[in-house]
């Protein structure tokens, strides 16, 4: 038992006060609200796991995607119940496979127990942005044709969700910028049913506000991580160069 508590304390030692307060406040709030408003298990589990996933992503932890897979599966089910066909099919067919891919990619590319960030080329950016715009337009016409509620909002949310997940899979710090835009559209998407009286979805709506706070923090934290990793890689390159110079001198 003593080793267990020691391991827990050791794990949280690099968390600052904001991180601890943010995670525990929202997680406790989800449980309490779930009990008070008699919300479904899927709603509560989704809120707890997906926010934990989002937060751990801001810290660059590969195992965040394990929680993400649980949470996004619940989100797919909740989307089906609200007839948000675009959200449900998109996350089932695209987000879940991307989460699995990202989990493997992040685990393989670590630098001091944090995912190693990478830079995306200009060509990839151009193709990526063009493709995202085309997908958004196509999604709108498809969702509108099948009478999906809030078709335009849903299309924009899906586009930014896809952009964010792709950039995260590619280990780009710009992923959190895309996540912030996604959060804004998704907040609108889920707050409307709550306003109309569907209190069972209150946890989902609150989760989205939590996401926005989390992802703004992600932009800030990944910028810090990027600076630290750049410095670390420069030190490694200098060490390799000095080692090579010594070998040359010895010859």
N, C-alpha and C positions, 0 to 999 in steps of 0.2 A: 504493500500500500504506500509505503514511504517513497519507493522508487517511482510509483505512478504519479504522485503529487509533485515529485521532483521533476519528472518529465514534462508535466503540464506547465509548471512554473517556467521551466527552461524554454518551452515552446513560445510562451507569451512574452518573454522578456524583451523581444525586439518590437513589440506592439506599443505605439504611443497612446496617450490618453484618449485622443479622438477616435482611434480605431476601436479601442475597447468599449468606449461609451456608445459609439455608433452601432456596433454589432449587437451588443447585449441589449441595448434599448429597443431596437427594432425587433429582435427575435422574441423578447419577452412580450412586446406589444402584440405581435402576431398571435401568440398563444393565448393571451388574455382576451383579445378581441374575438378570436375564434370561439372561445368558450362562451363569452357574453352573448354574441350574436348567433350562436349555434351554427357556425359555418361548417361546410363539408370538410372531410379529412383531406381531400385533394387540394382544396384551397389553402389550408393551413400548411400542409407539407410543401406545397409549391412555394409559398412565401418564405418559409424557413430555409429551404435548401437553395433556392435560386438566388436569394440575397447573399447567402454565405458564399455561393459560387462567385457571384459578382465581386464581392469584397476580396476574396482570395485571389481573384484575377488581378486586382489592383496591386497586390503584393507579389505578383509574378509566380504564384504557386501552381504547379502542373495539376495537382490533385483537386483543384477547384472544379475541374470538369467532371469529376465523379459526382459531386453534388449537383452540378449543372444538368447532367443526364437525368437524374431523378426529378429535378424541378421542371425541366422542359417537358418531360413526359406527362406530368400533371397539368401543365399549361395547355398541352395539346388537347387533353380531355376536356378541360374547362372551356377552351375555344369552341370545341364541337358542341357543347351544351348551349352556347350562346349563338350558334350558327355563324361564327366567324370562320367561314370555310378557308379563306385565304391564310389566316393565322395558323389554323390547325394543320392544313396540308403542307404549308411552307415549312413549319418547324419540324413536322414529322419527316418530311422527305429531304430537307436541306440542313436544318439546324442540328438535328441529332447526328447525322453522319459527319458534319463539320466539327461537332464537339468531340466525337470519337477520334477523328484525325488530329485535332488540336491537342488532345490529351497525349497522344503518342509523340507528336512533334515537340511539344513543350518538355516532355519528360526526357527526350533525347538531347535537347539543347539547353543545358543548365550552366550557369556561371555563379558559383557560390550559393547554390540552392535557390536561385532565382532564374526565371527564364531569360535566355540570352536574346536581346532585341536585335532586329535586323533592319536594314534600309531597303525600301522598295524602289526599283528603278523607275525612271520617268516614263518609259514605254509601258510598263505594267500599270502605272497610275492612269495613263491616258485610256488604255483598253478597259481598265477596271471602272472608271467613271462613266465612260460611254456605255458599257454593258449595264451598269446599274440604272442609268437613265432609261434605257430601252426596256429593261425588266419592269421598272416602275410603271411605265405607260401601258405595257402589255397587261400587267396585273390589274390596273384600274379597269380596263375594258372587260377583262374576264370577270372580275368581282362584281362590276356593275351589271353585267349580263345575267349573272345568277342571283341578282337582288341581295347582295351581301350588305348588311348594315354598315354605314360609314365607309363606303368603298374607297373614297379618296384618302381618308385618314389611314385606313388599313393598308393601302398600297404604299404610302409613304413610310409607314412604320415597318412594313416588310422590307422595303428597299434598304432603309438604314440598318435594320437588323442584319440583313445579308451582308451589307458593307462592313459592319462592325465585326461580325463573326469571321468574315474572310480576312480582314486586317489582323484580327487576333490570331487566327491560324497562321498567318504569315509573320507573327511576332512583331507587329508594327505598333508604335506608341500612338499612332493616329486612330487606333481602334476605339479608344475611349472618347474621342471627339464624335465619332459616328454613333457610339452608344448613347451619348447625351442627346443627340437629335432624335434617335429612336425612342428614348424615354419620353420626350415631349409629346410625340404623336401617340404613343401607347397610353399615356396618362389620359389624353382626351378620349381614346378608344374605350377605356374601361370605366372612366368616371361617369359617363353618360348613363349606363345601366344602373349604377348605384344611385344617381340622382333620381332616376325613374322608379326607384323603390326596391331594387334587387340587392338588399343588404348582404346577402350571402357572398357577394363579390367584393365586399369592402376591403378584405385583406389583400386582394389582387391589386386594387386601386392604390392602397397605401404602399404596397410593395414597389409600385412604379415610381412613387415619389422618393422612396428609399433608394431606388436605382439611380435616380437623377443626382442625388447627393453623393452617392457612391462613385458614380462615373466622373463627376467633376473632380472628386478627390483622386480618381484614377489618372486623370490627365496630369495632375500635379505630381503624384507619386511616381508615375512612369517617367516623367521628365527628370526627376531626381535619380531614379535608377539608371536612366540612360547616361547621365553625367558620370555616375560612379562606374558603370561598365566601360565607358569610353576611356576613363582614366586607368582602370584595371587592365584593359587590353593594351593600352599604350605602355604600361609598365612591363607587361609580358613580352611585348615586342622588343623593348629596350633590353630586357634580360636575355632574350634569345640572341640579339645582336651582339651583346657583350660576350656571351658564351662563344659565338662564332668567331669573334675577334681574338679571343684567347686561344682558340684552336689554331687559327691562322698564325698567331705569333709563335706558338709552340713548334710549328713546322719550320 
